[in-house]
Amino acid sequence: MAKMMGQQVGYTTSDGVYIQNHMLVKGDCTGPVSAEFVLKDPTVDFAVLECARGGLLRAGLGFHFCDIGIVTNVAADHLGLKGIHTVEQLARAKGVIPESVLPEGHAILNADDDLVYAMKENIKCKLALFSMDEDNPRVKEHSKAGGISAIYENGFITICKGEWKMRVAKAIEVPLTFGGRAHFMIQNVLPAVVTGYLRGYKLDDIKLALTTFIPSPSQTPGRLNMFEFKDFKVLLDYAHNPAGMRALQKFVENLDGTPKVGIISGVGDRRDEDILEIGQISAETFDQIIIRQDKNLRGRTEQELIDLLHAGIRRVNPDKEVKIIPSEKEAVAWAITHATPGSLIVMCSDVVSDALAMVRKYKEEEAERLYEFTKDDIPNM
């Protein structure tokens, strides 16, 4: 949105640091050093900074103040690390973001999440809300007081200002939502829409940005990247914790494809119960499961992670078809070469660039086989 409005945008993400469309640093860049990298660039006049828990606890934000602070949710992830043992403690750490907003700025908080909504008690700025429930009482109370919010209302992404409602776009028209099937993406769009409105963007410009932003490996690497092969589909996503897997599960349930094959792994620095839960969710979601391993085991052995995932799967279905292929490259190769017509392969990857490269390779090889052409196929040649 900011780019379309002529801003020079620098942004930090879990796959790299970007200045406009150029990736200048590759890797998980959601800490203060990456934020400083963007803020020191003299060409940047609009910064969008992802601020992860790890960087916050290790070294702070990397900036003193911001104009807008968004908190989308707080989920039980990374617990047991750096003194954070409960979701409430994690919320306290993430609450630093809205607390850093300048008095004339806005904290944009999820009114559907109790812990996120409670962050309003410690802010010194203005408040804006978003909700997937058009009848959310917190949003209604906020609107009566003249506040600004965004809601998912009757299929529309809608901005509320006081008692006024301004419909921006139908959710099914926003490519990020995959025809409205990715509900968590609708939720993610809401605070972005509020941000654009607060920055003074016109509704038509916000709508244009939403309806022309196409999720793809280049625009949104590792975020619901769908590859259409001739006889089957491959979906690649960064989901690596129970909350992410639950969101992915709801999306996959709305997709066609039989059988649904999941390629999963455990993350070593998570609690036993988190890894078990990933196994359980996978058993509920997929017809067949391939367990592989991350490059970085993060303090556990490969066998420990495999055993925990397997135990979680067995809790749901002791007879679930499970194959163990520790190498991600070999797991992907096996899944694609053994794919049956109509199947859907879902890859949960932590090293997104490597996984994308593997799938692209198979996609290119298929294209070379199927879509060869001669000069006779091209008009006027």
C-alpha positions as CSV (number, residue, x, y, z in Angstrom):
1,M,0.0,0.0,0.0
2,A,2.7,2.4,1.0
3,K,4.7,1.7,-2.2
4,M,1.6,2.3,-4.3
5,M,1.3,5.7,-2.6
6,G,4.7,6.7,-3.7
7,Q,6.6,6.0,-0.4
8,Q,10.1,4.6,-0.4
9,V,9.6,1.6,1.8
10,G,12.0,-0.4,3.9
11,Y,10.8,-3.5,5.7
12,T,12.1,-6.4,7.8
13,T,10.7,-9.9,7.7
14,S,11.5,-13.4,8.8
15,D,13.1,-14.0,5.4
16,G,15.1,-10.8,4.9
17,V,15.5,-7.1,4.9
18,Y,14.1,-5.3,1.9
19,I,14.5,-1.7,0.6
20,Q,11.6,-1.2,-1.9
21,N,11.8,-4.5,-3.9
22,H,15.4,-5.4,-3.3
23,M,16.4,-7.9,-0.6
24,L,19.6,-6.5,0.9
25,V,20.0,-9.0,3.8
26,K,18.8,-12.6,3.7
27,G,17.7,-14.6,6.8
28,D,15.5,-14.2,9.8
29,C,15.6,-10.4,10.1
30,T,13.0,-9.5,12.8
31,G,15.3,-8.1,15.4
32,P,16.7,-4.6,16.4
33,V,19.8,-4.8,14.2
34,S,17.6,-5.3,11.1
35,A,15.3,-2.4,12.2
36,E,18.3,-0.2,12.5
37,F,19.5,-1.2,9.1
38,V,16.3,0.1,7.6
39,L,16.0,3.2,9.7
40,K,19.6,4.3,8.8
41,D,18.9,4.1,5.1
42,P,18.5,7.7,3.8
43,T,16.3,6.6,0.9
44,V,13.6,5.2,3.2
45,D,10.7,7.3,4.2
46,F,8.3,4.6,5.4
47,A,9.5,1.6,7.5
48,V,7.5,-1.5,8.2
49,L,9.3,-3.5,10.9
50,E,8.4,-7.0,12.1
51,C,9.6,-7.2,15.7
52,A,9.9,-10.8,17.0
53,R,9.9,-11.9,20.6
54,G,13.5,-13.1,20.5
55,G,15.0,-9.7,19.4
56,L,12.8,-7.9,21.9
57,L,14.0,-10.0,24.8
58,R,17.6,-10.0,23.7
59,A,18.2,-6.4,22.7
60,G,15.0,-4.4,22.6
61,L,13.2,-2.8,19.6
62,G,16.0,-1.0,17.7
63,F,14.0,2.2,17.8
64,H,12.5,4.4,20.6
65,F,9.2,5.4,19.0
66,C,6.9,4.5,16.2
67,D,3.8,6.0,14.5
68,I,1.7,2.8,14.5
69,G,2.1,-0.3,16.5
70,I,0.2,-3.5,15.5
71,V,-0.3,-6.6,17.6
72,T,-2.1,-9.4,15.7
73,N,-2.2,-12.1,18.4
74,V,-0.4,-13.8,21.2
75,A,0.0,-17.6,21.0
76,A,1.8,-20.2,23.1
77,D,5.0,-20.2,21.2
78,H,8.7,-20.1,22.3
79,L,7.6,-20.6,25.9
80,G,10.3,-21.8,28.3
81,L,12.9,-19.5,26.6
82,K,14.6,-16.4,28.1
83,G,12.4,-16.4,31.2
84,I,9.1,-16.4,29.3
85,H,7.1,-19.4,30.7
86,T,3.5,-18.3,30.2
87,V,1.4,-16.7,27.5
88,E,0.7,-13.8,29.9
89,Q,4.4,-13.1,30.2
90,L,4.8,-13.3,26.4
91,A,2.0,-10.8,26.0
92,R,3.8,-8.5,28.4
93,A,6.9,-8.7,26.2
94,K,4.9,-8.1,23.0
95,G,3.1,-5.2,24.7
96,V,6.3,-3.1,24.3
97,I,5.3,-2.5,20.7
98,P,2.1,-0.5,21.4
99,E,3.7,1.1,24.4
100,S,6.4,2.6,22.0
101,V,3.8,4.5,19.9
102,L,4.0,8.3,19.9
103,P,1.1,10.1,21.6
104,E,-0.3,11.3,18.3
105,G,0.0,7.8,16.8
106,H,-2.2,4.7,17.1
107,A,-1.9,1.2,18.6
108,I,-3.9,-1.2,16.5
109,L,-5.0,-4.2,18.6
110,N,-6.9,-7.4,18.0
111,A,-10.2,-7.0,19.8
112,D,-10.8,-10.8,19.5
113,D,-7.7,-11.6,21.6
114,D,-8.1,-10.9,25.3
115,L,-4.4,-10.6,26.0
116,V,-3.8,-8.3,23.0
117,Y,-6.9,-6.1,23.8
118,A,-5.6,-5.7,27.4
119,M,-2.5,-4.0,26.1
120,K,-4.6,-0.8,25.7
121,E,-4.3,-0.3,29.5
122,N,-0.6,0.7,29.1
123,I,-0.6,2.7,26.0
124,K,0.0,6.5,25.8
125,C,-1.3,6.9,22.3
126,K,-4.6,6.6,20.4
127,L,-6.3,3.3,20.1
128,A,-7.7,1.5,16.9
129,L,-9.1,-2.0,16.9
130,F,-9.8,-4.9,14.4
131,S,-12.1,-7.9,14.7
132,M,-13.3,-10.8,12.7
133,D,-16.7,-10.4,14.5
134,E,-18.8,-7.5,13.3
135,D,-20.7,-7.8,16.6
136,N,-17.7,-7.7,18.9
137,P,-18.8,-5.7,21.9
138,R,-15.4,-4.1,22.3
139,V,-15.5,-2.7,18.8
140,K,-19.0,-1.5,19.3
141,E,-18.1,0.3,22.5
142,H,-15.0,1.8,20.7
143,S,-17.2,3.0,17.8
144,K,-19.7,4.6,20.1
145,A,-16.8,6.7,21.5
146,G,-15.9,7.8,17.9
147,G,-13.0,5.3,17.5
148,I,-11.6,3.8,14.3
149,S,-11.6,0.0,13.7
150,A,-11.7,-2.6,10.9
151,I,-14.1,-5.6,10.9
152,Y,-15.0,-8.5,8.7
153,E,-18.6,-7.8,8.1
154,N,-21.0,-9.8,5.9
155,G,-18.1,-10.9,3.6
156,F,-16.6,-7.4,3.4
157,I,-13.4,-5.9,4.8
158,T,-14.9,-2.8,6.4
159,I,-13.6,0.3,8.2
160,C,-15.6,1.7,11.0
161,K,-15.3,5.3,12.1
162,G,-17.6,6.1,14.9
163,E,-21.0,5.0,13.8
164,W,-20.0,5.1,10.1
165,K,-19.2,2.0,8.1
166,M,-17.1,2.1,5.0
167,R,-16.8,-1.1,3.0
168,V,-13.4,-1.4,1.4
169,A,-13.5,-4.7,-0.5
170,K,-15.1,-8.1,-0.6
171,A,-12.7,-10.6,1.1
172,I,-13.1,-13.0,-1.8
173,E,-11.7,-10.3,-4.1
174,V,-8.5,-10.0,-2.1
175,P,-5.9,-12.5,-3.4
176,L,-4.2,-12.9,-0.1
177,T,-7.3,-14.5,1.3
178,F,-7.4,-17.2,-1.4
179,G,-11.0,-16.5,-2.2
180,G,-11.9,-16.0,1.4
181,R,-10.8,-19.5,2.4
182,A,-7.7,-18.3,4.4
183,H,-9.5,-16.8,7.4
184,F,-6.3,-15.9,9.2
185,M,-5.2,-13.9,6.1
186,I,-8.5,-11.9,6.3
187,Q,-7.6,-11.2,9.9
188,N,-4.1,-10.1,8.9
189,V,-5.5,-7.7,6.2
190,L,-7.7,-5.8,8.7
191,P,-4.9,-4.0,10.7
192,A,-3.1,-3.2,7.4
193,V,-6.3,-1.6,6.1
194,V,-6.6,0.5,9.3
195,T,-3.0,1.5,8.9
196,G,-3.6,2.8,5.4
197,Y,-6.7,4.7,6.5
198,L,-4.9,6.3,9.4
199,R,-2.1,7.4,7.0
200,G,-4.7,9.2,5.0
201,Y,-4.9,6.8,2.0
202,K,-8.2,7.0,0.1
203,L,-10.5,4.0,0.2
204,D,-10.1,3.4,-3.5
205,D,-6.3,3.3,-3.2
206,I,-6.6,0.9,-0.3
207,K,-8.9,-1.4,-2.3
208,L,-6.6,-1.3,-5.3
209,A,-3.6,-2.3,-3.2
210,L,-5.6,-5.2,-1.6
211,T,-7.0,-6.5,-4.8
212,T,-3.7,-6.3,-6.8
213,F,-1.3,-7.8,-4.3
214,I,-0.8,-11.4,-5.4
215,P,0.6,-13.9,-2.9
216,S,3.5,-15.7,-4.6
217,P,7.0,-17.0,-3.8
218,S,8.5,-13.6,-4.8
219,Q,6.0,-11.4,-3.0
220,T,5.2,-13.6,0.1
221,P,7.9,-16.3,0.2
222,G,6.8,-19.2,2.5
223,R,3.3,-17.8,3.1
224,L,0.8,-20.1,1.4
225,N,2.8,-20.5,-1.8
226,M,0.7,-22.8,-4.1
227,F,2.3,-24.6,-7.0
228,E,0.0,-26.2,-9.6
229,F,1.6,-29.3,-11.1
230,K,-0.2,-31.2,-13.9
231,D,-1.7,-33.8,-11.7
232,F,-1.3,-32.5,-8.2
233,K,-0.7,-29.4,-6.1
234,V,2.1,-28.4,-3.7
235,L,1.5,-25.9,-0.9
236,L,4.5,-24.4,0.9
237,D,4.1,-22.6,4.2
238,Y,6.2,-21.4,7.1
239,A,3.9,-22.9,9.8
240,H,6.2,-24.2,12.5
241,N,4.2,-23.9,15.8
242,P,0.8,-25.1,17.0
243,A,-0.9,-21.8,16.4
244,G,0.4,-21.6,12.8
245,M,-0.5,-25.3,12.2
246,R,-4.0,-24.7,13.5
247,A,-4.4,-21.8,11.0
248,L,-3.0,-23.9,8.2
249,Q,-5.3,-26.8,9.2
250,K,-8.4,-24.6,8.7
251,F,-7.1,-23.4,5.3
252,V,-6.2,-26.9,4.1
253,E,-9.6,-28.2,5.1
254,N,-11.1,-25.8,2.6
255,L,-8.9,-27.0,-0.3
256,D,-9.6,-29.7,-2.7
257,G,-7.1,-32.6,-2.9
258,T,-7.0,-36.3,-2.0
259,P,-4.9,-37.6,-0.4
260,K,-3.6,-34.7,1.6
261,V,0.1,-35.3,2.3
262,G,1.9,-33.3,5.1
263,I,5.6,-32.9,5.3
264,I,6.3,-31.8,8.9
265,S,9.1,-31.3,11.4
266,G,9.7,-30.5,15.0
267,V,11.5,-27.4,16.3
268,G,14.0,-28.3,19.0
269,D,13.7,-25.2,21.1
270,R,10.0,-25.7,21.8
271,R,8.4,-27.5,24.7
272,D,7.6,-31.2,24.5
273,E,3.9,-30.4,24.6
274,D,4.3,-28.0,21.6
275,I,6.0,-30.7,19.5
276,L,3.4,-33.3,20.5
277,E,0.6,-30.9,19.5
278,I,2.2,-30.3,16.0
279,G,2.0,-34.1,15.6
280,Q,-1.7,-34.2,16.8
281,I,-2.7,-31.4,14.4
282,S,-0.9,-33.1,11.6
283,A,-2.8,-36.3,12.2
284,E,-6.1,-34.4,12.2
285,T,-5.2,-32.6,8.9
286,F,-3.4,-35.0,6.6
287,D,-4.1,-38.5,5.2
288,Q,-0.4,-39.3,5.0
289,I,2.5,-37.7,6.9
290,I,6.2,-37.5,6.2
291,I,8.3,-36.5,9.2
292,R,11.6,-34.8,8.2
293,Q,14.0,-32.7,10.3
294,D,15.1,-29.0,10.4
295,K,18.6,-28.1,9.5
296,N,19.1,-26.7,13.1
297,L,18.0,-29.1,15.8
298,R,18.2,-26.4,18.4
299,G,19.3,-28.5,21.4
300,R,17.6,-31.7,20.7
301,T,18.5,-34.9,18.9
302,E,16.9,-35.8,15.6
303,Q,15.4,-39.0,17.2
304,E,13.9,-37.0,20.1
305,L,11.9,-34.8,17.7
306,I,10.8,-37.7,15.5
307,D,9.6,-39.6,18.6
308,L,7.6,-36.7,20.0
309,L,5.9,-36.0,16.6
310,H,5.2,-39.6,16.2
311,A,3.7,-39.8,19.7
312,G,1.5,-36.8,18.9
313,I,0.3,-38.5,15.7
314,R,-0.5,-41.8,17.5
315,R,-2.6,-39.9,20.1
316,V,-5.0,-39.0,17.3
317,N,-4.7,-42.1,15.1
318,P,-2.4,-45.0,15.9
319,D,-2.8,-46.3,12.3
320,K,-2.0,-43.1,10.5
321,E,0.3,-43.6,7.5
322,V,3.6,-42.1,8.5
323,K,7.0,-42.1,6.7
324,I,10.2,-40.8,8.2
325,I,12.7,-39.2,5.8
326,P,15.0,-36.9,7.9
327,S,16.5,-35.0,4.9
328,E,14.1,-32.3,3.7
329,K,15.5,-32.6,0.1
330,E,14.8,-36.3,0.1
331,A,11.4,-35.9,1.8
332,V,10.3,-33.4,-0.9
333,A,11.7,-35.6,-3.7
334,W,9.8,-38.6,-2.4
335,A,6.5,-36.7,-2.0
336,I,6.6,-35.2,-5.5
337,T,7.8,-38.3,-7.3
338,H,5.2,-40.5,-5.5
339,A,2.3,-38.0,-5.8
340,T,-0.9,-39.5,-7.1
341,P,-3.3,-37.6,-9.4
342,G,-5.5,-35.1,-7.5
343,S,-3.3,-35.1,-4.3
344,L,-2.3,-32.1,-2.3
345,I,1.2,-32.0,-0.8
346,V,1.6,-29.5,2.1
347,M,5.2,-28.6,3.0
348,C,5.9,-27.0,6.4
349,S,9.4,-25.5,6.0
350,D,11.6,-23.4,8.2
351,V,14.3,-22.7,5.5
352,V,11.9,-21.3,3.0
353,S,14.4,-20.3,0.3
354,D,15.7,-23.9,0.1
355,A,12.3,-25.4,0.0
356,L,11.1,-23.0,-2.7
357,A,14.2,-23.8,-4.8
358,M,13.4,-27.5,-4.6
359,V,9.8,-27.1,-5.6
360,R,10.7,-24.7,-8.4
361,K,13.2,-27.2,-9.8
362,Y,10.5,-29.9,-10.1
363,K,8.1,-27.4,-11.5
364,E,10.6,-26.3,-14.2
365,E,11.4,-29.9,-15.1
366,E,7.7,-30.7,-15.5
367,A,7.2,-27.6,-17.7
368,E,10.2,-28.6,-19.9
369,R,8.6,-32.0,-20.4
370,L,5.0,-30.9,-21.0
371,Y,5.3,-27.5,-22.7
372,E,8.0,-27.8,-25.3
373,F,7.2,-25.6,-28.4
374,T,8.5,-25.1,-31.9
375,K,8.6,-22.0,-34.2
376,D,5.4,-23.3,-35.7
377,D,3.6,-22.7,-32.4
378,I,4.3,-19.0,-32.5
379,P,2.4,-16.6,-34.8
380,N,4.3,-14.5,-37.3
381,M,7.6,-16.2,-36.6
